[in-house]
Amino acid sequence: MSPDEIFGLANLLAMICWIILVIFPFEKWASNGVFGIAISILAIFYAFMVFSSLNPSDFESFSTLEGVMNLFTAKEAVLAGWIHYLAFDLMVGLYIVNDAKQHGVNRWLLIPSLFFTFMLGPVGLLIYKILKFARTKKVLAYS
């Protein structure tokens, strides 16, 4: 499978998962499906890309910004980084949904934080934490 095909499949899978999280946020099958299947598939894609494209000596490059920039000149490394973002942003989205359910946050109020998590990762989590604080008056700690 080519990097372009993996990119297309990973993006499609992530998009389907985000739609499911927005439409069915509190359904157990949705959370289990998103976490159990989709994130695992993304992790497999990621592992394949990392271990097929990086050499053991490349891991030293992670210690400097210039080294990381040099790693991301290869198409396979960029794809691995993209899949990393897709998987972790989905995990954050899943966390938001599960935490909101536990604290009684209205599902419709989650849409902006889920959208921003999808697009800008940590910004969406920050929006959710502010929303949760406004709704529950609980400190922004992770629970």
Helices and strands as residue ranges (DSSP letters): H 3-23, H 28-33, I 34-39, H 40-53, G 56-63, H 65-71, H 75-103, G 107-109, H 110-120, H 122-136
